[in-house]
């Protein structure tokens, strides 16, 4: 390593911070269906996913090379540009996590990189062919392919298991679901950890610490794998709730079909070097599996919110990154100002999230947020109980003071 400046160190630390947010933001991709069907306890699920994310980080560098060598012109990129790109990606990750939307961390990173590169060097700094063939087209194809495969897979599993013993079949599918969830976690480490490897490698090339066209050094691979594993273990419980319960209701057969389909799509894309969104793949698979059961439904209001977030990810992250790059271009004090803004905004988002805590103890408590809670509670309090219940209460009330107990009994029911 020839040199390692302060700004380069800041970029590396910020990239690992993004990788950490990527981990807890995308935990739902691997484990939401496993948790929602009860195949694994929440804390066990995220621990298993974290270990496999770390292992997956060592399996390939094809996606890392797409980021570091193909998407933007590495010869015209400064470390400050990459820092600005990471600011846009991190803030978008945190905002979508706050509202529980499973948006794409991958597209947030690439949107930030594109926005910062254009703000710094113009549109010629972006490789349009790589953007279309390895980012945009896979973004459209992945949820469709994974969704169709999961739909057909779910229907096939129900058809093959029609005559099987119900409890034995459910137990078998739960075991299969655990295995397929592990495969998704491995695929996530293979695909998403590489994006941070690629961005750090690009920063090292831009800062003169690596020769152009270099593969990620081993310390980069290890640090990216550890960062995403730690984030995964923390658990993005808000998004797990949305993916596991808010989008559709899954039985073990459907969970198995969804995760197997998503893992196949992700691993295939990683092998080809496509910077695929694991979120898009898993979300498409969950919706497909939801429709694969007779009588199964998808909550399209939740799905629509997700689609809107998907569409906004690239441009929103690009806009924030472009503004951050403009401020960084004002000098060292501008870079310091952006860093302070990033830390302050992240802290504010975390503080907002504490108003309604979602963790492993309540992640599967509800399907959707109850928007009519006050009205429902009030109606339940004033509504009379069923006739049979009223008679039982009257018979069990003390004879000496029947009136004093009646309001309390009615409120409880």
C-alpha positions as CSV (number, residue, x, y, z in Angstrom):
1,X,0.0,0.0,0.0
2,X,1.6,3.3,-1.1
3,X,-0.4,5.8,0.9
4,X,-3.4,6.1,3.1
5,X,-4.6,9.6,3.7
6,X,-7.1,10.9,6.2
7,X,-9.9,11.3,3.7
8,X,-9.3,7.8,2.4
9,X,-9.6,6.4,6.0
10,X,-12.8,8.3,6.4
11,X,-14.2,6.8,3.2
12,X,-13.3,3.3,4.3
13,X,-14.9,3.7,7.7
14,X,-18.0,5.2,6.1
15,X,-18.2,2.4,3.6
16,X,-18.1,-0.1,6.4
17,X,-20.8,1.9,8.2
18,X,-22.9,1.5,5.0
19,X,-22.2,-2.2,5.0
20,X,-23.4,-2.4,8.6
21,X,-26.7,-0.6,7.6
22,X,-27.0,-2.9,4.6
23,X,-26.8,-5.9,7.0
24,X,-29.6,-4.9,9.3
25,X,-31.6,-3.3,6.5
26,X,-31.6,-6.6,4.5
27,X,-31.9,-9.2,7.3
28,X,-35.5,-9.5,6.3
29,X,-34.5,-10.8,2.9
30,X,-33.2,-14.1,4.4
31,X,-35.1,-14.5,7.6
32,X,-38.5,-12.7,7.5
33,X,-40.4,-15.7,6.2
34,X,-38.6,-18.1,8.5
35,X,-39.5,-16.0,11.5
36,X,-43.1,-15.4,10.4
37,X,-43.9,-19.1,10.0
38,X,-42.2,-20.0,13.3
39,X,-39.5,-22.2,11.7
40,X,-36.9,-20.4,13.8
41,X,-36.9,-18.1,16.8
42,X,-36.0,-14.5,15.8
43,X,-32.7,-14.3,17.6
44,X,-31.6,-17.7,16.4
45,X,-32.5,-16.7,12.8
46,X,-30.5,-13.5,12.7
47,X,-27.5,-15.2,14.3
48,X,-27.5,-17.9,11.7
49,X,-28.0,-15.4,8.9
50,X,-25.0,-13.3,10.3
51,X,-22.6,-16.2,10.2
52,X,-23.6,-17.2,6.6
53,X,-23.4,-13.6,5.4
54,X,-19.8,-13.6,6.6
55,X,-19.1,-16.9,4.8
56,X,-20.7,-15.7,1.6
57,X,-18.5,-12.7,1.5
58,X,-15.5,-14.9,0.6
59,X,-17.2,-16.8,-2.3
60,X,-16.8,-14.4,-5.1
61,X,-15.6,-10.9,-6.2
62,X,-17.5,-10.6,-9.5
63,X,-20.0,-8.1,-8.2
64,X,-17.2,-6.1,-6.4
65,X,-15.5,-5.8,-9.8
66,X,-18.7,-4.5,-11.4
67,X,-18.8,-1.7,-8.8
68,X,-15.1,-0.9,-8.8
69,X,-14.3,-1.3,-12.5
70,X,-17.5,-1.1,-14.5
71,X,-20.1,1.4,-13.3
72,X,-18.1,4.6,-13.2
73,X,-14.7,5.8,-14.6
74,X,-12.4,5.0,-11.8
75,X,-9.6,7.3,-13.2
76,X,-11.6,10.4,-12.7
77,X,-13.0,9.6,-9.2
78,X,-11.7,11.2,-6.0
79,X,-12.1,9.7,-2.5
80,X,-14.4,12.7,-1.7
81,X,-16.8,11.6,-4.4
82,X,-17.1,8.1,-2.9
83,X,-17.7,9.6,0.5
84,X,-20.5,11.7,-0.9
85,X,-22.0,8.6,-2.6
86,X,-22.0,6.7,0.7
87,X,-23.7,9.6,2.5
88,X,-26.6,9.3,0.1
89,X,-26.8,5.6,0.4
90,X,-26.7,5.5,4.2
91,X,-29.3,8.1,4.7
92,X,-31.7,6.4,2.3
93,X,-31.1,3.1,4.1
94,X,-31.9,4.6,7.5
95,X,-35.0,6.4,6.3
96,X,-36.5,3.4,4.7
97,X,-35.6,1.3,7.7
98,X,-37.4,3.8,10.0
99,X,-40.7,3.4,8.0
100,X,-40.2,-0.4,7.6
101,X,-39.9,-0.5,3.9
102,X,-37.7,-3.1,2.3
103,X,-36.0,-0.9,-0.3
104,X,-32.7,-1.9,-2.1
105,X,-29.4,-1.1,-0.3
106,X,-27.7,-2.0,-3.6
107,X,-29.6,0.6,-5.6
108,X,-29.1,3.2,-2.8
109,X,-25.3,2.6,-3.1
110,X,-25.3,2.7,-6.9
111,X,-27.6,5.7,-7.0
112,X,-25.3,7.6,-4.6
113,X,-22.2,6.6,-6.7
114,X,-23.9,7.8,-9.9
115,X,-25.1,11.1,-8.4
116,X,-21.7,11.9,-6.8
117,X,-19.8,11.0,-10.0
118,X,-22.0,13.1,-12.2
119,X,-21.8,16.1,-9.8
120,X,-18.0,15.7,-9.8
121,X,-17.1,14.8,-13.4
122,X,-20.3,15.0,-15.5
123,X,-22.4,12.3,-17.1
124,X,-19.4,10.9,-19.0
125,X,-18.1,9.5,-15.7
126,X,-20.9,6.9,-15.7
127,X,-20.7,3.8,-17.9
128,X,-24.2,3.8,-19.4
129,X,-23.9,0.2,-20.8
130,X,-22.9,-1.3,-17.4
131,X,-25.7,0.7,-15.7
132,X,-28.4,-0.7,-18.1
133,X,-27.2,-4.3,-18.5
134,X,-25.9,-5.0,-15.0
135,X,-28.1,-2.8,-12.8
136,X,-31.4,-1.6,-14.4
137,X,-32.4,-4.7,-16.4
138,X,-31.7,-7.1,-13.5
139,X,-33.7,-4.7,-11.2
140,X,-36.7,-5.2,-13.4
141,X,-36.2,-8.9,-14.2
142,X,-35.2,-10.2,-10.7
143,X,-38.6,-9.7,-8.9
144,X,-40.5,-11.0,-11.9
145,X,-38.4,-14.1,-12.3
146,X,-38.2,-14.9,-8.6
147,X,-41.9,-14.2,-8.1
148,X,-42.9,-16.5,-11.0
149,X,-40.6,-19.3,-9.8
150,X,-42.0,-18.9,-6.2
151,X,-45.6,-19.0,-7.4
152,X,-45.0,-22.2,-9.4
153,X,-42.9,-23.7,-6.6
154,X,-45.6,-23.1,-4.0
155,X,-48.3,-24.6,-6.1
156,X,-46.1,-27.6,-6.8
157,X,-45.3,-28.2,-3.2
158,X,-49.0,-28.1,-2.3
159,X,-49.9,-30.4,-5.1
160,X,-47.2,-32.9,-4.2
161,X,-48.1,-32.8,-0.5
162,X,-51.8,-33.2,-0.8
163,X,-51.8,-36.8,0.6
164,X,-49.0,-36.3,3.1
165,X,-49.6,-36.2,6.8
166,X,-50.3,-32.5,7.7
167,X,-48.0,-32.3,10.8
168,X,-45.2,-34.4,9.2
169,X,-45.3,-32.3,6.0
170,X,-45.3,-29.0,7.9
171,X,-42.3,-30.2,9.9
172,X,-40.4,-31.2,6.8
173,X,-41.1,-27.9,5.1
174,X,-39.9,-26.0,8.1
175,X,-36.7,-27.9,8.0
176,X,-36.5,-27.1,4.2
177,X,-37.3,-23.5,5.0
178,X,-34.4,-23.3,7.4
179,X,-32.0,-24.7,4.8
180,X,-33.3,-22.3,2.1
181,X,-33.0,-19.4,4.5
182,X,-29.4,-20.3,5.0
183,X,-28.9,-20.4,1.3
184,X,-30.4,-16.9,1.0
185,X,-28.1,-15.6,3.7
186,X,-25.1,-17.1,1.9
187,X,-26.3,-15.5,-1.3
188,X,-26.8,-12.2,0.4
189,X,-23.2,-12.2,1.7
190,X,-22.0,-13.2,-1.7
191,X,-23.9,-10.4,-3.5
192,X,-24.3,-7.5,-1.1
193,X,-21.0,-7.6,0.9
194,X,-19.2,-7.4,-2.4
195,X,-20.8,-4.0,-3.2
196,X,-19.0,-2.6,-0.2
197,X,-15.8,-4.4,-1.2
198,X,-16.2,-2.8,-4.6
199,X,-16.7,0.7,-3.2
200,X,-13.7,0.4,-0.9
201,X,-11.6,-0.9,-3.7
202,X,-12.7,2.0,-5.9
203,X,-11.7,4.4,-3.1
204,X,-8.3,2.8,-2.7
205,X,-7.7,3.1,-6.5
206,X,-8.9,6.8,-6.4
207,X,-6.6,7.5,-3.5
208,X,-3.6,5.9,-5.1
209,X,-3.3,3.0,-2.7
210,X,-4.1,0.4,-5.3
211,X,-3.4,0.1,-9.0
212,X,-6.3,0.4,-11.4
213,X,-8.2,-2.8,-12.2
214,X,-7.1,-4.4,-8.9
215,X,-9.2,-7.0,-7.2
216,X,-10.3,-6.3,-3.5
217,X,-7.5,-7.0,-1.1
218,X,-8.1,-9.7,1.6
219,X,-8.5,-7.2,4.4
220,X,-11.2,-5.5,2.4
221,X,-13.1,-8.7,1.9
222,X,-12.7,-9.6,5.6
223,X,-13.8,-6.2,6.9
224,X,-16.8,-6.0,4.6
225,X,-17.9,-9.5,5.6
226,X,-17.6,-8.8,9.3
227,X,-19.5,-5.4,9.0
228,X,-22.5,-6.9,7.1
229,X,-22.6,-9.9,9.5
230,X,-22.7,-7.6,12.6
231,X,-25.5,-5.5,11.0
232,X,-27.4,-8.7,10.2
233,X,-27.1,-9.9,13.8
234,X,-28.5,-6.6,15.0
235,X,-31.7,-7.4,13.1
236,X,-33.7,-4.9,11.0
237,X,-36.9,-5.9,12.9
238,X,-39.1,-3.2,11.3
239,X,-38.5,-4.5,7.8
240,X,-38.7,-8.1,9.0
241,X,-42.2,-7.3,10.2
242,X,-43.2,-5.8,6.8
243,X,-41.7,-8.6,4.8
244,X,-42.8,-11.5,7.0
245,X,-46.3,-10.4,8.0
246,X,-47.2,-7.1,6.3
247,X,-46.9,-8.3,2.7
248,X,-48.7,-11.6,2.8
249,X,-49.4,-14.6,5.2
250,X,-47.1,-17.5,4.5
251,X,-47.3,-21.1,5.4
252,X,-44.1,-23.2,5.7
253,X,-44.6,-24.6,2.1
254,X,-44.8,-21.0,0.7
255,X,-41.8,-19.9,2.8
256,X,-39.7,-22.7,1.4
257,X,-40.7,-21.9,-2.2
258,X,-40.1,-18.2,-1.7
259,X,-36.6,-18.5,-0.2
260,X,-35.4,-21.3,-2.6
261,X,-36.5,-19.2,-5.6
262,X,-34.9,-16.1,-4.3
263,X,-31.6,-17.8,-3.4
264,X,-31.4,-19.3,-6.9
265,X,-31.9,-16.0,-8.6
266,X,-29.4,-14.2,-6.3
267,X,-26.6,-16.8,-6.6
268,X,-27.0,-17.0,-10.4
269,X,-26.7,-13.2,-10.7
270,X,-23.7,-13.1,-8.4
271,X,-21.9,-15.6,-10.6
272,X,-22.6,-13.5,-13.7
273,X,-21.5,-10.3,-12.0
274,X,-24.9,-8.6,-11.9
275,X,-25.3,-6.1,-9.1
276,X,-28.7,-7.5,-8.2
277,X,-31.0,-6.2,-5.4
278,X,-31.6,-9.1,-3.0
279,X,-34.5,-7.1,-1.6
280,X,-36.2,-7.0,-5.0
281,X,-35.6,-10.7,-5.5
282,X,-36.9,-11.8,-2.1
283,X,-39.9,-9.4,-2.2
284,X,-40.9,-10.7,-5.6
285,X,-40.5,-14.3,-4.4
286,X,-42.6,-13.6,-1.2
287,X,-45.4,-12.1,-3.3
288,X,-45.3,-15.0,-5.8
289,X,-45.4,-17.5,-3.0
290,X,-48.3,-15.6,-1.4
291,X,-50.3,-16.1,-4.6
292,X,-49.2,-19.7,-4.9
293,X,-51.6,-21.0,-2.2
294,X,-55.3,-21.3,-3.0
295,X,-56.9,-18.4,-1.2
296,X,-53.6,-16.7,-0.6
297,X,-53.5,-12.9,-1.0
298,X,-50.9,-10.2,-1.3
299,X,-51.6,-6.9,0.6
300,X,-51.2,-4.6,-2.4
301,X,-51.3,-1.5,-0.3
302,X,-48.1,-2.5,1.3
303,X,-46.7,-3.8,-2.0
304,X,-47.5,-0.4,-3.6
305,X,-45.5,1.4,-0.9
306,X,-42.6,-0.9,-1.6
307,X,-42.8,-0.2,-5.3
308,X,-42.8,3.5,-4.8
309,X,-39.7,3.2,-2.5
310,X,-38.0,1.1,-5.2
311,X,-38.6,3.7,-7.8
312,X,-37.3,6.5,-5.6
313,X,-34.2,4.7,-4.3
314,X,-31.8,5.5,-7.2
315,X,-32.8,9.1,-7.8
316,X,-33.2,10.0,-4.1
317,X,-29.8,8.6,-3.2
318,X,-28.2,10.2,-6.3
319,X,-29.7,13.6,-5.4
320,X,-28.4,13.5,-1.8
321,X,-25.0,12.3,-3.0
322,X,-24.8,15.0,-5.6
323,X,-25.5,17.7,-3.0
324,X,-23.0,16.2,-0.6
325,X,-20.4,16.1,-3.4
326,X,-21.0,19.8,-4.1
327,X,-20.4,20.7,-0.4
328,X,-17.3,18.5,-0.2
329,X,-16.0,20.3,-3.3
330,X,-15.8,23.5,-1.2
331,X,-12.8,22.2,0.6
332,X,-11.9,20.2,3.7
333,X,-14.4,22.2,5.8
334,X,-17.1,21.1,3.4
335,X,-16.2,17.5,3.8
336,X,-16.3,17.9,7.6
337,X,-19.7,19.6,7.3
338,X,-21.1,16.7,5.4
339,X,-19.6,14.2,7.9
340,X,-21.3,16.1,10.8
341,X,-24.6,16.2,8.8
342,X,-24.4,12.4,8.3
343,X,-23.8,11.7,12.0
344,X,-26.4,14.1,13.2
345,X,-29.1,12.9,10.7
346,X,-28.3,9.2,11.6
347,X,-28.7,10.0,15.3
348,X,-32.0,11.8,14.7
349,X,-33.4,8.9,12.8
350,X,-32.4,6.4,15.5
351,X,-34.0,8.6,18.1
352,X,-37.2,8.7,16.1
353,X,-37.2,4.9,15.9
354,X,-37.2,4.7,19.7
355,X,-40.8,6.1,19.8
356,X,-42.1,2.8,18.7
357,X,-39.6,0.0,19.3
358,X,-39.8,-3.1,17.1
359,X,-37.5,-5.9,18.2
360,X,-37.3,-9.7,18.4
361,X,-40.0,-9.7,21.2
362,X,-42.8,-8.2,19.1
363,X,-41.7,-8.6,15.4
364,X,-44.5,-11.1,14.7
365,X,-47.2,-9.7,16.9
366,X,-49.1,-7.9,14.2
367,X,-49.7,-8.2,10.5
368,X,-50.1,-4.5,9.8
369,X,-50.0,-1.3,11.9
370,X,-53.4,-0.7,13.5
371,X,-54.6,2.6,12.1
372,X,-57.9,2.5,14.0
373,X,-56.7,1.5,17.4
374,X,-58.4,4.3,19.4
375,X,-61.8,3.9,17.7
376,X,-61.7,0.1,18.0
377,X,-60.8,0.2,21.7
378,X,-63.5,2.7,22.4
379,X,-66.1,0.6,20.6
380,X,-65.0,-2.5,22.4
381,X,-65.3,-0.7,25.8
382,X,-68.9,0.4,25.2
383,X,-70.3,-2.5,23.3
384,X,-72.4,-5.0,25.3
385,X,-71.1,-8.5,25.6
386,X,-72.8,-11.5,23.9
387,X,-76.0,-12.7,25.6
388,X,-74.4,-15.9,26.9
389,X,-71.5,-14.1,28.4
390,X,-73.9,-11.6,30.1
391,X,-75.7,-14.5,31.7
392,X,-72.5,-16.1,33.0
393,X,-71.3,-12.8,34.4
394,X,-74.7,-12.2,36.2
395,X,-74.6,-15.6,37.7
396,X,-71.0,-15.2,39.0
397,X,-71.4,-11.7,40.4
398,X,-71.7,-11.3,44.2
399,X,-75.4,-10.9,45.3
400,X,-74.6,-8.1,47.8
401,X,-73.3,-5.6,45.2
402,X,-74.2,-6.6,41.7
403,X,-74.2,-3.1,40.3
404,X,-70.6,-2.3,41.5
405,X,-69.1,-5.2,39.4
406,X,-71.0,-4.8,36.2
407,X,-69.1,-1.9,34.6
408,X,-65.8,-3.6,35.3
409,X,-66.8,-6.9,33.8
410,X,-68.2,-5.3,30.7
411,X,-65.1,-3.3,30.1
412,X,-62.9,-6.4,30.4
413,X,-64.9,-8.3,27.8
